[in-house]
Amino acid sequence: MTVMTRKTYYFEDLELGMEASFQKAVTEEDINSFAEVTGDKNPVHLDPAYAAKTIFKERIAHGMLTASYISAVFGMELPGPGVIYVSQTLNFRAPVKIGQTVTAKVRVVELFPAKRRARFECICTADGVTVLEGEAMLMVPARPTT
């Protein structure tokens, strides 16, 4: 069995312009599971007949499901395990439909050494179209002293 270890970036490792991303195809099961976990059972996400009568013409993914892929980048890629969310802004630009592939990309845009905080630009695209934009502030662990 191969064990993959993820790199953790400590605050001291971060540099302006560093980027990381996460990609996921959105499935009907993802949307149904998200509705169950969160309790958001808005019919635009779950009911094809209802969704057909909306401006979207079909079921769409929860905006917060798309936003959660940003969290996946932070928790698993950059900075990685140990990072703590402080704040997040989200601007939803377009719907995500079942079967589309979402790419969540984050980029370091500002560093605050006194508090070990980092500000990130966050963008999610679905099949090349920007569906979400925002910024996040994270508290990033310092490198452990030995």
CNS distance restraints for C-alpha pairs under 8 A (distance, minus, plus):
assign (resid   6 and name CA) (resid  76 and name CA) 7.27 0.50 0.50
assign (resid   6 and name CA) (resid  77 and name CA) 7.36 0.50 0.50
assign (resid   6 and name CA) (resid  80 and name CA) 7.64 0.50 0.50
assign (resid   7 and name CA) (resid  77 and name CA) 7.35 0.50 0.50
assign (resid   7 and name CA) (resid  80 and name CA) 6.99 0.50 0.50
assign (resid   8 and name CA) (resid  77 and name CA) 7.52 0.50 0.50
assign (resid   8 and name CA) (resid  78 and name CA) 7.36 0.50 0.50
assign (resid   8 and name CA) (resid  79 and name CA) 6.02 0.50 0.50
assign (resid   8 and name CA) (resid  80 and name CA) 4.92 0.50 0.50
assign (resid   8 and name CA) (resid  81 and name CA) 6.05 0.50 0.50
assign (resid   9 and name CA) (resid  13 and name CA) 5.63 0.50 0.50
assign (resid   9 and name CA) (resid  14 and name CA) 6.79 0.50 0.50
assign (resid   9 and name CA) (resid  78 and name CA) 6.52 0.50 0.50
assign (resid   9 and name CA) (resid  79 and name CA) 4.74 0.50 0.50
assign (resid   9 and name CA) (resid  80 and name CA) 6.24 0.50 0.50
assign (resid  10 and name CA) (resid  14 and name CA) 6.93 0.50 0.50
assign (resid  10 and name CA) (resid  79 and name CA) 6.83 0.50 0.50
assign (resid  10 and name CA) (resid 140 and name CA) 6.30 0.50 0.50
assign (resid  10 and name CA) (resid 141 and name CA) 5.50 0.50 0.50
assign (resid  10 and name CA) (resid 142 and name CA) 5.27 0.50 0.50
assign (resid  10 and name CA) (resid 143 and name CA) 5.31 0.50 0.50
assign (resid  11 and name CA) (resid 113 and name CA) 7.90 0.50 0.50
assign (resid  11 and name CA) (resid 116 and name CA) 6.08 0.50 0.50
assign (resid  11 and name CA) (resid 117 and name CA) 7.67 0.50 0.50
assign (resid  11 and name CA) (resid 140 and name CA) 5.31 0.50 0.50
assign (resid  11 and name CA) (resid 141 and name CA) 5.92 0.50 0.50
assign (resid  11 and name CA) (resid 142 and name CA) 5.26 0.50 0.50
assign (resid  11 and name CA) (resid 143 and name CA) 7.01 0.50 0.50
assign (resid  12 and name CA) (resid 142 and name CA) 6.66 0.50 0.50
assign (resid  12 and name CA) (resid 143 and name CA) 6.81 0.50 0.50
assign (resid  14 and name CA) (resid  18 and name CA) 7.09 0.50 0.50
assign (resid  14 and name CA) (resid  79 and name CA) 7.89 0.50 0.50
assign (resid  14 and name CA) (resid 108 and name CA) 7.68 0.50 0.50
assign (resid  15 and name CA) (resid 108 and name CA) 6.92 0.50 0.50
assign (resid  15 and name CA) (resid 111 and name CA) 7.93 0.50 0.50
assign (resid  16 and name CA) (resid 107 and name CA) 7.82 0.50 0.50
assign (resid  16 and name CA) (resid 108 and name CA) 5.13 0.50 0.50
assign (resid  16 and name CA) (resid 109 and name CA) 5.48 0.50 0.50
assign (resid  16 and name CA) (resid 110 and name CA) 6.44 0.50 0.50
assign (resid  16 and name CA) (resid 111 and name CA) 7.46 0.50 0.50
assign (resid  17 and name CA) (resid 107 and name CA) 5.76 0.50 0.50
assign (resid  17 and name CA) (resid 108 and name CA) 5.17 0.50 0.50
assign (resid  17 and name CA) (resid 109 and name CA) 6.21 0.50 0.50
assign (resid  18 and name CA) (resid 107 and name CA) 5.53 0.50 0.50
assign (resid  18 and name CA) (resid 108 and name CA) 5.42 0.50 0.50
assign (resid  19 and name CA) (resid  78 and name CA) 7.48 0.50 0.50
assign (resid  19 and name CA) (resid 105 and name CA) 7.00 0.50 0.50
assign (resid  19 and name CA) (resid 106 and name CA) 5.54 0.50 0.50
assign (resid  19 and name CA) (resid 107 and name CA) 4.38 0.50 0.50
assign (resid  19 and name CA) (resid 108 and name CA) 6.64 0.50 0.50
assign (resid  20 and name CA) (resid  73 and name CA) 6.73 0.50 0.50
assign (resid  20 and name CA) (resid  77 and name CA) 6.49 0.50 0.50
assign (resid  20 and name CA) (resid  78 and name CA) 6.05 0.50 0.50
assign (resid  20 and name CA) (resid 105 and name CA) 5.78 0.50 0.50
assign (resid  20 and name CA) (resid 106 and name CA) 5.65 0.50 0.50
assign (resid  20 and name CA) (resid 107 and name CA) 6.85 0.50 0.50
assign (resid  21 and name CA) (resid  73 and name CA) 5.85 0.50 0.50
assign (resid  21 and name CA) (resid  77 and name CA) 7.56 0.50 0.50
assign (resid  21 and name CA) (resid 103 and name CA) 6.68 0.50 0.50
assign (resid  21 and name CA) (resid 104 and name CA) 5.37 0.50 0.50
assign (resid  21 and name CA) (resid 105 and name CA) 4.23 0.50 0.50
assign (resid  21 and name CA) (resid 106 and name CA) 6.33 0.50 0.50
assign (resid  22 and name CA) (resid  69 and name CA) 6.81 0.50 0.50
assign (resid  22 and name CA) (resid  70 and name CA) 7.63 0.50 0.50
assign (resid  22 and name CA) (resid  72 and name CA) 7.03 0.50 0.50
assign (resid  22 and name CA) (resid  73 and name CA) 5.69 0.50 0.50
assign (resid  22 and name CA) (resid 103 and name CA) 5.68 0.50 0.50
assign (resid  22 and name CA) (resid 104 and name CA) 5.26 0.50 0.50
assign (resid  22 and name CA) (resid 105 and name CA) 6.67 0.50 0.50
assign (resid  23 and name CA) (resid  69 and name CA) 7.89 0.50 0.50
assign (resid  23 and name CA) (resid 101 and name CA) 6.82 0.50 0.50
assign (resid  23 and name CA) (resid 102 and name CA) 5.59 0.50 0.50
assign (resid  23 and name CA) (resid 103 and name CA) 4.34 0.50 0.50
assign (resid  23 and name CA) (resid 104 and name CA) 6.32 0.50 0.50
assign (resid  24 and name CA) (resid 101 and name CA) 5.48 0.50 0.50
assign (resid  24 and name CA) (resid 102 and name CA) 5.37 0.50 0.50
assign (resid  24 and name CA) (resid 103 and name CA) 6.63 0.50 0.50
assign (resid  25 and name CA) (resid  99 and name CA) 5.95 0.50 0.50
assign (resid  25 and name CA) (resid 100 and name CA) 5.58 0.50 0.50
assign (resid  25 and name CA) (resid 101 and name CA) 3.96 0.50 0.50
assign (resid  25 and name CA) (resid 102 and name CA) 6.05 0.50 0.50
assign (resid  26 and name CA) (resid  30 and name CA) 6.32 0.50 0.50
assign (resid  26 and name CA) (resid  31 and name CA) 7.56 0.50 0.50
assign (resid  26 and name CA) (resid  61 and name CA) 7.68 0.50 0.50
assign (resid  26 and name CA) (resid  97 and name CA) 7.42 0.50 0.50
assign (resid  26 and name CA) (resid  98 and name CA) 5.50 0.50 0.50
assign (resid  26 and name CA) (resid  99 and name CA) 5.32 0.50 0.50
assign (resid  26 and name CA) (resid 100 and name CA) 5.78 0.50 0.50
assign (resid  26 and name CA) (resid 101 and name CA) 6.13 0.50 0.50
assign (resid  26 and name CA) (resid 102 and name CA) 7.13 0.50 0.50
assign (resid  27 and name CA) (resid  31 and name CA) 6.58 0.50 0.50
assign (resid  27 and name CA) (resid  98 and name CA) 5.41 0.50 0.50
assign (resid  27 and name CA) (resid  99 and name CA) 5.72 0.50 0.50
assign (resid  28 and name CA) (resid  32 and name CA) 6.20 0.50 0.50
assign (resid  28 and name CA) (resid  98 and name CA) 6.01 0.50 0.50
assign (resid  28 and name CA) (resid  99 and name CA) 7.94 0.50 0.50
assign (resid  29 and name CA) (resid  33 and name CA) 5.91 0.50 0.50
assign (resid  30 and name CA) (resid  34 and name CA) 6.00 0.50 0.50
assign (resid  31 and name CA) (resid  35 and name CA) 6.19 0.50 0.50
assign (resid  31 and name CA) (resid  45 and name CA) 7.02 0.50 0.50
assign (resid  31 and name CA) (resid  46 and name CA) 7.68 0.50 0.50
assign (resid  31 and name CA) (resid  61 and name CA) 5.87 0.50 0.50
assign (resid  31 and name CA) (resid  62 and name CA) 7.02 0.50 0.50
assign (resid  31 and name CA) (resid  65 and name CA) 7.68 0.50 0.50
assign (resid  32 and name CA) (resid  36 and name CA) 6.33 0.50 0.50
assign (resid  32 and name CA) (resid  46 and name CA) 6.97 0.50 0.50
assign (resid  33 and name CA) (resid  37 and name CA) 6.12 0.50 0.50
assign (resid  34 and name CA) (resid  38 and name CA) 5.97 0.50 0.50
assign (resid  34 and name CA) (resid  39 and name CA) 7.94 0.50 0.50
assign (resid  34 and name CA) (resid  40 and name CA) 7.77 0.50 0.50
assign (resid  34 and name CA) (resid  62 and name CA) 7.93 0.50 0.50
assign (resid  34 and name CA) (resid  65 and name CA) 6.90 0.50 0.50
assign (resid  35 and name CA) (resid  39 and name CA) 5.33 0.50 0.50
assign (resid  35 and name CA) (resid  40 and name CA) 4.91 0.50 0.50
assign (resid  35 and name CA) (resid  41 and name CA) 5.26 0.50 0.50
assign (resid  36 and name CA) (resid  40 and name CA) 7.28 0.50 0.50
assign (resid  36 and name CA) (resid  41 and name CA) 7.49 0.50 0.50
assign (resid  41 and name CA) (resid  45 and name CA) 7.05 0.50 0.50
assign (resid  41 and name CA) (resid  46 and name CA) 6.78 0.50 0.50
assign (resid  42 and name CA) (resid  46 and name CA) 6.79 0.50 0.50
assign (resid  43 and name CA) (resid  47 and name CA) 4.84 0.50 0.50
assign (resid  43 and name CA) (resid  48 and name CA) 7.92 0.50 0.50
assign (resid  43 and name CA) (resid  50 and name CA) 6.23 0.50 0.50
assign (resid  43 and name CA) (resid  51 and name CA) 6.77 0.50 0.50
assign (resid  44 and name CA) (resid  48 and name CA) 7.47 0.50 0.50
assign (resid  44 and name CA) (resid  50 and name CA) 6.28 0.50 0.50
assign (resid  44 and name CA) (resid  51 and name CA) 4.61 0.50 0.50
assign (resid  44 and name CA) (resid  54 and name CA) 7.63 0.50 0.50
assign (resid  44 and name CA) (resid  58 and name CA) 7.67 0.50 0.50
assign (resid  44 and name CA) (resid  59 and name CA) 5.50 0.50 0.50
assign (resid  44 and name CA) (resid  60 and name CA) 6.46 0.50 0.50
assign (resid  45 and name CA) (resid  51 and name CA) 7.24 0.50 0.50
assign (resid  45 and name CA) (resid  59 and name CA) 5.00 0.50 0.50
assign (resid  45 and name CA) (resid  60 and name CA) 5.16 0.50 0.50
assign (resid  45 and name CA) (resid  61 and name CA) 5.82 0.50 0.50
assign (resid  45 and name CA) (resid  62 and name CA) 6.55 0.50 0.50
assign (resid  46 and name CA) (resid  51 and name CA) 7.93 0.50 0.50
assign (resid  46 and name CA) (resid  59 and name CA) 6.49 0.50 0.50
assign (resid  47 and name CA) (resid  51 and name CA) 6.04 0.50 0.50
assign (resid  47 and name CA) (resid  59 and name CA) 6.88 0.50 0.50
assign (resid  48 and name CA) (resid  52 and name CA) 5.96 0.50 0.50
assign (resid  48 and name CA) (resid  58 and name CA) 6.09 0.50 0.50
assign (resid  48 and name CA) (resid  59 and name CA) 5.76 0.50 0.50
assign (resid  49 and name CA) (resid  53 and name CA) 6.96 0.50 0.50
assign (resid  50 and name CA) (resid  54 and name CA) 7.09 0.50 0.50
assign (resid  51 and name CA) (resid  56 and name CA) 6.84 0.50 0.50
assign (resid  51 and name CA) (resid  57 and name CA) 5.73 0.50 0.50
assign (resid  51 and name CA) (resid  58 and name CA) 4.84 0.50 0.50
assign (resid  51 and name CA) (resid  59 and name CA) 5.19 0.50 0.50
assign (resid  51 and name CA) (resid  60 and name CA) 7.93 0.50 0.50
assign (resid  52 and name CA) (resid  56 and name CA) 7.09 0.50 0.50
assign (resid  52 and name CA) (resid  57 and name CA) 4.04 0.50 0.50
assign (resid  52 and name CA) (resid  58 and name CA) 4.85 0.50 0.50
assign (resid  52 and name CA) (resid  59 and name CA) 7.39 0.50 0.50
assign (resid  53 and name CA) (resid  57 and name CA) 5.98 0.50 0.50
assign (resid  54 and name CA) (resid  58 and name CA) 7.56 0.50 0.50
assign (resid  56 and name CA) (resid  60 and name CA) 7.42 0.50 0.50
assign (resid  56 and name CA) (resid  95 and name CA) 7.68 0.50 0.50
assign (resid  58 and name CA) (resid  97 and name CA) 7.78 0.50 0.50
assign (resid  59 and name CA) (resid  97 and name CA) 6.62 0.50 0.50
assign (resid  59 and name CA) (resid  98 and name CA) 7.30 0.50 0.50
assign (resid  60 and name CA) (resid  95 and name CA) 6.23 0.50 0.50
assign (resid  60 and name CA) (resid  96 and name CA) 5.60 0.50 0.50
assign (resid  60 and name CA) (resid  97 and name CA) 4.66 0.50 0.50
assign (resid  60 and name CA) (resid  98 and name CA) 6.55 0.50 0.50
assign (resid  61 and name CA) (resid  65 and name CA) 6.76 0.50 0.50
assign (resid  61 and name CA) (resid  66 and name CA) 7.36 0.50 0.50
assign (resid  61 and name CA) (resid  95 and name CA) 7.16 0.50 0.50
assign (resid  61 and name CA) (resid  96 and name CA) 5.44 0.50 0.50
assign (resid  61 and name CA) (resid  97 and name CA) 5.89 0.50 0.50
assign (resid  61 and name CA) (resid  98 and name CA) 6.85 0.50 0.50
assign (resid  62 and name CA) (resid  66 and name CA) 6.77 0.50 0.50
assign (resid  62 and name CA) (resid  96 and name CA) 7.97 0.50 0.50
assign (resid  63 and name CA) (resid  67 and name CA) 6.29 0.50 0.50
assign (resid  63 and name CA) (resid  92 and name CA) 7.10 0.50 0.50
assign (resid  63 and name CA) (resid  95 and name CA) 7.58 0.50 0.50
assign (resid  63 and name CA) (resid  96 and name CA) 7.82 0.50 0.50
assign (resid  64 and name CA) (resid  68 and name CA) 5.96 0.50 0.50
assign (resid  65 and name CA) (resid  69 and name CA) 7.04 0.50 0.50
assign (resid  66 and name CA) (resid  70 and name CA) 7.70 0.50 0.50
assign (resid  66 and name CA) (resid  96 and name CA) 7.72 0.50 0.50
assign (resid  66 and name CA) (resid 102 and name CA) 7.38 0.50 0.50
assign (resid  66 and name CA) (resid 124 and name CA) 7.46 0.50 0.50
assign (resid  66 and name CA) (resid 132 and name CA) 7.86 0.50 0.50
assign (resid  67 and name CA) (resid  71 and name CA) 7.24 0.50 0.50
assign (resid  67 and name CA) (resid  90 and name CA) 7.69 0.50 0.50
assign (resid  67 and name CA) (resid 124 and name CA) 7.75 0.50 0.50
assign (resid  67 and name CA) (resid 132 and name CA) 7.49 0.50 0.50
assign (resid  68 and name CA) (resid  72 and name CA) 6.56 0.50 0.50
assign (resid  69 and name CA) (resid  73 and name CA) 6.56 0.50 0.50
assign (resid  69 and name CA) (resid 104 and name CA) 5.92 0.50 0.50
assign (resid  70 and name CA) (resid  74 and name CA) 6.50 0.50 0.50
assign (resid  70 and name CA) (resid 104 and name CA) 5.51 0.50 0.50
assign (resid  70 and name CA) (resid 105 and name CA) 7.09 0.50 0.50
assign (resid  70 and name CA) (resid 106 and name CA) 7.30 0.50 0.50
assign (resid  70 and name CA) (resid 122 and name CA) 7.08 0.50 0.50
assign (resid  70 and name CA) (resid 124 and name CA) 7.81 0.50 0.50
assign (resid  71 and name CA) (resid  75 and name CA) 5.99 0.50 0.50
assign (resid  72 and name CA) (resid  76 and name CA) 5.79 0.50 0.50
assign (resid  72 and name CA) (resid  77 and name CA) 7.59 0.50 0.50
assign (resid  73 and name CA) (resid  77 and name CA) 5.06 0.50 0.50
assign (resid  73 and name CA) (resid  78 and name CA) 6.08 0.50 0.50
assign (resid  73 and name CA) (resid  80 and name CA) 7.52 0.50 0.50
assign (resid  73 and name CA) (resid 104 and name CA) 7.27 0.50 0.50
assign (resid  73 and name CA) (resid 105 and name CA) 7.48 0.50 0.50
assign (resid  73 and name CA) (resid 106 and name CA) 7.37 0.50 0.50
assign (resid  74 and name CA) (resid  78 and name CA) 4.96 0.50 0.50
assign (resid  74 and name CA) (resid  79 and name CA) 5.62 0.50 0.50
assign (resid  74 and name CA) (resid  80 and name CA) 5.54 0.50 0.50
assign (resid  74 and name CA) (resid  81 and name CA) 7.93 0.50 0.50
assign (resid  74 and name CA) (resid  83 and name CA) 7.07 0.50 0.50
assign (resid  75 and name CA) (resid  79 and name CA) 6.90 0.50 0.50
assign (resid  75 and name CA) (resid  80 and name CA) 4.54 0.50 0.50
assign (resid  75 and name CA) (resid  81 and name CA) 5.19 0.50 0.50
assign (resid  75 and name CA) (resid  82 and name CA) 7.26 0.50 0.50
assign (resid  75 and name CA) (resid  83 and name CA) 6.37 0.50 0.50
assign (resid  76 and name CA) (resid  80 and name CA) 4.42 0.50 0.50
assign (resid  76 and name CA) (resid  81 and name CA) 5.90 0.50 0.50
assign (resid  77 and name CA) (resid  81 and name CA) 7.95 0.50 0.50
assign (resid  79 and name CA) (resid  83 and name CA) 6.41 0.50 0.50
assign (resid  79 and name CA) (resid 140 and name CA) 7.10 0.50 0.50
assign (resid  82 and name CA) (resid 140 and name CA) 7.25 0.50 0.50
assign (resid  82 and name CA) (resid 141 and name CA) 6.48 0.50 0.50
assign (resid  83 and name CA) (resid 138 and name CA) 6.72 0.50 0.50
assign (resid  83 and name CA) (resid 139 and name CA) 5.98 0.50 0.50
assign (resid  83 and name CA) (resid 140 and name CA) 5.00 0.50 0.50
assign (resid  83 and name CA) (resid 141 and name CA) 6.39 0.50 0.50
assign (resid  84 and name CA) (resid 138 and name CA) 5.65 0.50 0.50
assign (resid  84 and name CA) (resid 139 and name CA) 5.11 0.50 0.50
assign (resid  84 and name CA) (resid 140 and name CA) 6.62 0.50 0.50
assign (resid  85 and name CA) (resid 136 and name CA) 7.54 0.50 0.50
assign (resid  85 and name CA) (resid 137 and name CA) 6.46 0.50 0.50
assign (resid  85 and name CA) (resid 138 and name CA) 4.73 0.50 0.50
assign (resid  85 and name CA) (resid 139 and name CA) 6.39 0.50 0.50
assign (resid  86 and name CA) (resid 136 and name CA) 7.49 0.50 0.50
assign (resid  86 and name CA) (resid 137 and name CA) 5.34 0.50 0.50
assign (resid  86 and name CA) (resid 138 and name CA) 5.18 0.50 0.50
assign (resid  86 and name CA) (resid 139 and name CA) 6.51 0.50 0.50
assign (resid  87 and name CA) (resid 136 and name CA) 5.53 0.50 0.50
assign (resid  87 and name CA) (resid 137 and name CA) 5.15 0.50 0.50
assign (resid  87 and name CA) (resid 138 and name CA) 7.06 0.50 0.50
assign (resid  88 and name CA) (resid 134 and name CA) 7.00 0.50 0.50
assign (resid  88 and name CA) (resid 135 and name CA) 5.66 0.50 0.50
assign (resid  88 and name CA) (resid 136 and name CA) 4.25 0.50 0.50
assign (resid  88 and name CA) (resid 137 and name CA) 6.46 0.50 0.50
assign (resid  89 and name CA) (resid 134 and name CA) 4.91 0.50 0.50
assign (resid  89 and name CA) (resid 135 and name CA) 5.25 0.50 0.50
assign (resid  89 and name CA) (resid 136 and name CA) 6.42 0.50 0.50
assign (resid  90 and name CA) (resid 132 and name CA) 6.68 0.50 0.50
assign (resid  90 and name CA) (resid 133 and name CA) 5.82 0.50 0.50
assign (resid  90 and name CA) (resid 134 and name CA) 4.51 0.50 0.50
assign (resid  90 and name CA) (resid 135 and name CA) 7.10 0.50 0.50
assign (resid  91 and name CA) (resid 132 and name CA) 5.54 0.50 0.50
assign (resid  91 and name CA) (resid 133 and name CA) 5.15 0.50 0.50
assign (resid  91 and name CA) (resid 134 and name CA) 5.89 0.50 0.50
assign (resid  92 and name CA) (resid 131 and name CA) 5.92 0.50 0.50
assign (resid  92 and name CA) (resid 132 and name CA) 4.52 0.50 0.50
assign (resid  92 and name CA) (resid 133 and name CA) 6.64 0.50 0.50
assign (resid  93 and name CA) (resid 130 and name CA) 6.60 0.50 0.50
assign (resid  93 and name CA) (resid 131 and name CA) 4.64 0.50 0.50
assign (resid  93 and name CA) (resid 132 and name CA) 5.37 0.50 0.50
assign (resid  93 and name CA) (resid 133 and name CA) 7.46 0.50 0.50
assign (resid  94 and name CA) (resid 129 and name CA) 7.92 0.50 0.50
assign (resid  94 and name CA) (resid 130 and name CA) 6.99 0.50 0.50
assign (resid  94 and name CA) (resid 131 and name CA) 4.43 0.50 0.50
assign (resid  94 and name CA) (resid 132 and name CA) 7.15 0.50 0.50
assign (resid  95 and name CA) (resid 131 and name CA) 6.32 0.50 0.50
assign (resid  96 and name CA) (resid 100 and name CA) 6.64 0.50 0.50
assign (resid  96 and name CA) (resid 102 and name CA) 7.92 0.50 0.50
assign (resid  96 and name CA) (resid 126 and name CA) 6.62 0.50 0.50
assign (resid  96 and name CA) (resid 131 and name CA) 7.06 0.50 0.50
assign (resid 100 and name CA) (resid 126 and name CA) 6.00 0.50 0.50
assign (resid 100 and name CA) (resid 127 and name CA) 6.34 0.50 0.50
assign (resid 101 and name CA) (resid 126 and name CA) 5.40 0.50 0.50
assign (resid 101 and name CA) (resid 127 and name CA) 5.85 0.50 0.50
assign (resid 102 and name CA) (resid 124 and name CA) 6.50 0.50 0.50
assign (resid 102 and name CA) (resid 125 and name CA) 5.54 0.50 0.50
assign (resid 102 and name CA) (resid 126 and name CA) 4.40 0.50 0.50
assign (resid 102 and name CA) (resid 127 and name CA) 6.82 0.50 0.50
assign (resid 103 and name CA) (resid 124 and name CA) 5.43 0.50 0.50
assign (resid 103 and name CA) (resid 125 and name CA) 5.29 0.50 0.50
assign (resid 103 and name CA) (resid 126 and name CA) 6.40 0.50 0.50
assign (resid 104 and name CA) (resid 122 and name CA) 7.22 0.50 0.50
assign (resid 104 and name CA) (resid 123 and name CA) 5.86 0.50 0.50
assign (resid 104 and name CA) (resid 124 and name CA) 4.32 0.50 0.50
assign (resid 104 and name CA) (resid 125 and name CA) 6.66 0.50 0.50
assign (resid 105 and name CA) (resid 122 and name CA) 5.84 0.50 0.50
assign (resid 105 and name CA) (resid 123 and name CA) 5.35 0.50 0.50
assign (resid 105 and name CA) (resid 124 and name CA) 6.21 0.50 0.50
assign (resid 106 and name CA) (resid 120 and name CA) 6.08 0.50 0.50
assign (resid 106 and name CA) (resid 121 and name CA) 5.53 0.50 0.50
assign (resid 106 and name CA) (resid 122 and name CA) 4.58 0.50 0.50
assign (resid 106 and name CA) (resid 123 and name CA) 6.52 0.50 0.50
assign (resid 107 and name CA) (resid 120 and name CA) 5.20 0.50 0.50
assign (resid 107 and name CA) (resid 121 and name CA) 5.18 0.50 0.50
assign (resid 107 and name CA) (resid 122 and name CA) 6.73 0.50 0.50
assign (resid 108 and name CA) (resid 118 and name CA) 6.87 0.50 0.50
assign (resid 108 and name CA) (resid 119 and name CA) 6.07 0.50 0.50
assign (resid 108 and name CA) (resid 120 and name CA) 4.54 0.50 0.50
assign (resid 108 and name CA) (resid 121 and name CA) 6.56 0.50 0.50
assign (resid 109 and name CA) (resid 118 and name CA) 7.64 0.50 0.50
assign (resid 109 and name CA) (resid 119 and name CA) 5.71 0.50 0.50
assign (resid 109 and name CA) (resid 120 and name CA) 5.37 0.50 0.50
assign (resid 109 and name CA) (resid 121 and name CA) 6.44 0.50 0.50
assign (resid 110 and name CA) (resid 118 and name CA) 5.79 0.50 0.50
assign (resid 110 and name CA) (resid 119 and name CA) 5.03 0.50 0.50
assign (resid 110 and name CA) (resid 120 and name CA) 7.06 0.50 0.50
assign (resid 111 and name CA) (resid 116 and name CA) 7.56 0.50 0.50
assign (resid 111 and name CA) (resid 117 and name CA) 6.12 0.50 0.50
assign (resid 111 and name CA) (resid 118 and name CA) 4.58 0.50 0.50
assign (resid 111 and name CA) (resid 119 and name CA) 6.38 0.50 0.50
assign (resid 112 and name CA) (resid 116 and name CA) 5.75 0.50 0.50
assign (resid 112 and name CA) (resid 117 and name CA) 5.07 0.50 0.50
assign (resid 112 and name CA) (resid 118 and name CA) 6.03 0.50 0.50
assign (resid 113 and name CA) (resid 117 and name CA) 6.59 0.50 0.50
assign (resid 115 and name CA) (resid 139 and name CA) 7.63 0.50 0.50
assign (resid 116 and name CA) (resid 139 and name CA) 5.89 0.50 0.50
assign (resid 116 and name CA) (resid 140 and name CA) 5.67 0.50 0.50
assign (resid 116 and name CA) (resid 141 and name CA) 7.04 0.50 0.50
assign (resid 116 and name CA) (resid 142 and name CA) 7.13 0.50 0.50
assign (resid 117 and name CA) (resid 137 and name CA) 6.71 0.50 0.50
assign (resid 117 and name CA) (resid 138 and name CA) 5.43 0.50 0.50
assign (resid 117 and name CA) (resid 139 and name CA) 4.51 0.50 0.50
assign (resid 117 and name CA) (resid 140 and name CA) 5.83 0.50 0.50
assign (resid 118 and name CA) (resid 137 and name CA) 5.68 0.50 0.50
assign (resid 118 and name CA) (resid 138 and name CA) 5.33 0.50 0.50
assign (resid 118 and name CA) (resid 139 and name CA) 6.60 0.50 0.50
assign (resid 118 and name CA) (resid 140 and name CA) 7.06 0.50 0.50
assign (resid 119 and name CA) (resid 135 and name CA) 6.94 0.50 0.50
assign (resid 119 and name CA) (resid 136 and name CA) 5.63 0.50 0.50
assign (resid 119 and name CA) (resid 137 and name CA) 4.50 0.50 0.50
assign (resid 119 and name CA) (resid 138 and name CA) 6.45 0.50 0.50
assign (resid 120 and name CA) (resid 135 and name CA) 5.53 0.50 0.50
assign (resid 120 and name CA) (resid 136 and name CA) 5.14 0.50 0.50
assign (resid 120 and name CA) (resid 137 and name CA) 6.39 0.50 0.50
assign (resid 120 and name CA) (resid 138 and name CA) 7.94 0.50 0.50
assign (resid 121 and name CA) (resid 133 and name CA) 7.81 0.50 0.50
assign (resid 121 and name CA) (resid 134 and name CA) 6.18 0.50 0.50
assign (resid 121 and name CA) (resid 135 and name CA) 4.69 0.50 0.50
assign (resid 121 and name CA) (resid 136 and name CA) 6.65 0.50 0.50
assign (resid 122 and name CA) (resid 132 and name CA) 7.98 0.50 0.50
assign (resid 122 and name CA) (resid 133 and name CA) 5.66 0.50 0.50
assign (resid 122 and name CA) (resid 134 and name CA) 5.04 0.50 0.50
assign (resid 122 and name CA) (resid 135 and name CA) 5.41 0.50 0.50
assign (resid 122 and name CA) (resid 136 and name CA) 7.06 0.50 0.50
assign (resid 123 and name CA) (resid 130 and name CA) 7.07 0.50 0.50
assign (resid 123 and name CA) (resid 131 and name CA) 7.82 0.50 0.50
assign (resid 123 and name CA) (resid 132 and name CA) 5.72 0.50 0.50
assign (resid 123 and name CA) (resid 133 and name CA) 4.56 0.50 0.50
assign (resid 123 and name CA) (resid 134 and name CA) 6.51 0.50 0.50
assign (resid 124 and name CA) (resid 130 and name CA) 5.93 0.50 0.50
assign (resid 124 and name CA) (resid 131 and name CA) 5.72 0.50 0.50
assign (resid 124 and name CA) (resid 132 and name CA) 5.00 0.50 0.50
assign (resid 124 and name CA) (resid 133 and name CA) 6.45 0.50 0.50
assign (resid 125 and name CA) (resid 129 and name CA) 5.07 0.50 0.50
assign (resid 125 and name CA) (resid 130 and name CA) 4.24 0.50 0.50
assign (resid 125 and name CA) (resid 131 and name CA) 5.25 0.50 0.50
assign (resid 125 and name CA) (resid 132 and name CA) 6.90 0.50 0.50
assign (resid 126 and name CA) (resid 130 and name CA) 6.51 0.50 0.50
assign (resid 126 and name CA) (resid 131 and name CA) 6.41 0.50 0.50
